[in-house]
Amino acid sequence: MIVSVFGASGRTGKAFVKLAAESGLYVRAHYRTAPLEPSPDTVTVVVGALTDPTAVREVLRGADAVVVLLGPHPSAHRVFCATATKAILAGMATQNVPRILCVTGAMIGERPSNVSLALKLMSFGARRTEQGDTLADRDAQERAVRSSPAAWTMVKPATLTDGPGTEFEAGPAVSVGLSSRCTRLSLATFLVAEVTRPQYATSAVYVKDR
């Protein structure tokens, strides 16, 4: 099975690529600049800009599923997640890639009853600060994925942390609040499982550590 990964250079991306390769998946990973660390034999590195359709298509070539792990970073001069995700979706259409898993966050997009009131209030307040453009961009990213013809899964982890993996729970109705946490390894473990054994097509899934 081949999985394309966008956002492979981040901490969550590194955790996912490593675990996916260890789990027997073939990975086609996108990087803006070539990684310094050597990659496993089952990982194909593709270097290029997300604004380059040729590079995007090369990442997607032959893939059975796509995992999008894009996120804002300090060096970015403007928001980019929605635009980049739309380019990925366009490439998926030309390459006939059927499935996308897009990681955003519990504060992004729709906020159903399983999201605590305190977290909803934090999200509302953050949108009135300098974070507003970033959150609006992530909202637009979710809307693009949800409206696409692909079989999509929106993955919405609690606040991400580093450290060893632990027991976690995942599902559309998993409750998340201000104190909820999710290690990157837990998130990577869920993503590998969902790529290989899909359970949540056309669903938003919340992930948190127990």
C-alpha positions in Angstrom: 0.0 0.0 0.0 1.3 3.5 -0.9 0.5 6.6 1.2 1.4 10.1 0.2 2.4 12.5 3.0 2.3 16.3 3.0 3.9 17.9 6.0 6.5 15.2 6.4 9.1 17.5 7.9 7.2 18.5 11.0 7.3 16.6 14.3 4.0 14.8 13.6 5.1 14.1 10.0 8.3 12.6 11.2 6.5 10.4 13.7 4.0 9.3 11.0 6.5 8.5 8.3 8.7 6.5 10.7 5.7 4.4 12.0 4.2 4.0 8.5 7.5 2.6 7.2 7.9 0.3 10.2 4.3 -0.9 9.6 5.1 -2.0 6.0 3.6 0.9 4.1 5.4 2.5 1.1 5.6 6.2 1.7 5.9 9.1 -0.8 6.8 12.1 1.4 6.8 15.7 0.4 9.5 18.1 1.6 10.1 21.8 0.8 13.8 21.2 1.2 15.7 17.9 1.3 15.7 16.2 4.7 19.1 15.9 6.5 18.3 12.5 8.0 18.4 9.4 5.8 15.1 7.8 4.9 14.1 4.2 5.1 14.2 2.2 1.8 10.4 2.2 1.6 10.2 6.1 1.8 10.5 8.1 -1.4 11.4 11.7 -0.8 10.0 14.3 -3.2 11.4 17.8 -2.8 9.5 20.8 -4.3 7.0 23.6 -3.6 3.4 23.0 -2.8 2.7 25.6 -5.5 4.3 23.4 -8.1 1.7 21.0 -9.6 4.4 18.7 -11.0 5.9 18.2 -7.5 2.4 17.6 -6.0 1.6 15.1 -8.7 4.9 13.3 -8.1 4.1 12.9 -4.4 0.7 11.5 -5.3 1.8 9.1 -8.0 0.4 5.6 -7.4 -0.9 6.5 -4.0 -3.9 4.7 -2.3 -4.4 7.4 0.3 -3.0 10.8 1.2 -2.2 12.1 4.7 -2.1 15.9 5.1 -0.2 17.1 8.1 0.3 20.7 7.2 0.3 23.4 9.9 1.4 27.0 10.4 5.1 27.5 11.2 7.0 30.6 12.5 8.9 31.1 9.2 5.7 31.3 7.1 4.9 34.9 6.0 1.4 34.1 5.1 -1.3 31.5 5.7 -1.0 28.6 3.3 -2.8 25.5 4.5 -6.1 26.0 2.6 -4.4 26.9 -0.7 -2.0 24.0 -0.4 -4.7 21.5 0.5 -6.8 22.7 -2.5 -3.7 22.0 -4.7 -3.4 18.6 -3.2 -7.0 17.8 -3.8 -6.7 19.0 -7.5 -3.7 16.7 -7.9 -5.6 13.8 -6.3 -8.3 14.2 -9.0 -5.8 14.0 -11.8 -4.0 11.0 -10.2 -7.2 9.2 -9.3 -6.2 9.0 -5.6 -9.4 8.0 -3.7 -8.8 8.9 -0.1 -7.5 11.8 2.1 -6.9 12.0 5.8 -6.5 15.7 6.9 -5.2 16.6 10.3 -6.4 19.9 11.7 -7.4 20.3 15.4 -10.2 20.3 17.9 -10.5 24.1 17.7 -10.9 24.1 13.9 -14.1 24.1 11.9 -17.4 22.8 13.3 -17.5 22.6 17.1 -20.0 19.9 18.1 -21.3 19.0 21.6 -18.3 16.8 22.4 -16.0 19.9 22.3 -16.1 21.5 25.8 -17.6 24.9 26.3 -14.2 26.2 27.6 -12.5 25.1 24.4 -15.2 26.7 22.3 -14.8 29.9 24.1 -11.0 29.8 23.7 -11.5 29.2 20.0 -13.9 32.2 19.8 -11.4 34.4 21.6 -8.4 33.3 19.6 -10.2 34.3 16.4 -10.3 37.9 17.7 -6.5 38.0 18.1 -3.5 37.8 15.7 -4.2 34.1 15.5 -7.5 34.8 13.7 -6.1 34.6 10.2 -4.4 31.3 10.9 -7.6 29.8 12.3 -9.7 31.1 9.4 -7.2 29.5 7.0 -7.6 26.1 8.8 -11.4 26.5 8.7 -11.1 27.0 4.9 -8.8 24.0 4.7 -11.5 21.8 6.4 -14.2 23.2 4.1 -12.2 22.4 1.0 -11.7 18.8 2.2 -15.3 18.3 3.2 -16.6 19.5 -0.1 -14.2 17.4 -2.2 -15.4 14.2 -4.0 -12.6 12.2 -2.3 -13.4 9.8 0.6 -12.2 12.1 3.4 -11.5 11.8 7.1 -10.9 14.9 9.2 -8.6 14.0 12.1 -8.9 16.4 15.0 -6.4 15.7 17.8 -6.4 17.4 21.2 -3.3 19.5 22.1 -0.3 17.7 20.7 2.6 16.7 22.9 5.9 14.9 22.5 6.9 11.8 24.4 6.1 8.1 24.2 2.8 6.8 22.9 0.2 5.8 25.3 -3.4 4.4 25.2 -5.7 6.7 23.3 -9.3 7.0 22.2 -10.6 8.1 18.8 -14.0 8.7 17.4 -16.5 11.3 16.2 -18.0 11.6 19.7 -14.8 11.5 21.8 -15.0 14.5 24.3 -12.1 17.0 24.2 -11.5 20.0 26.5 -8.7 22.4 27.6 -6.8 19.7 29.5 -7.0 17.0 26.8 -3.7 16.0 25.3 -2.6 13.7 22.4 1.0 12.6 21.9 2.3 12.8 18.3 3.0 9.1 18.4 -0.6 8.3 19.5 -1.8 10.4 16.5 0.6 8.7 14.1 -0.6 5.3 15.4 -4.2 6.2 14.8 -3.4 7.5 11.3 -1.5 4.3 10.3 -4.5 2.3 11.5 -7.0 4.4 9.7 -5.0 4.3 6.4 -4.7 0.5 6.5 -8.1 -0.3 8.0 -10.5 2.6 7.2 -13.3 3.1 9.7 -14.2 6.8 9.5 -14.9 7.7 5.9 -16.6 11.1 5.6 -16.3 11.7 9.3 -14.5 14.1 11.7 -12.6 12.0 14.3 -11.3 13.4 17.6 -8.2 11.8 19.1 -6.9 12.1 22.7 -4.8 10.2 25.1 -6.6 8.4 27.9 
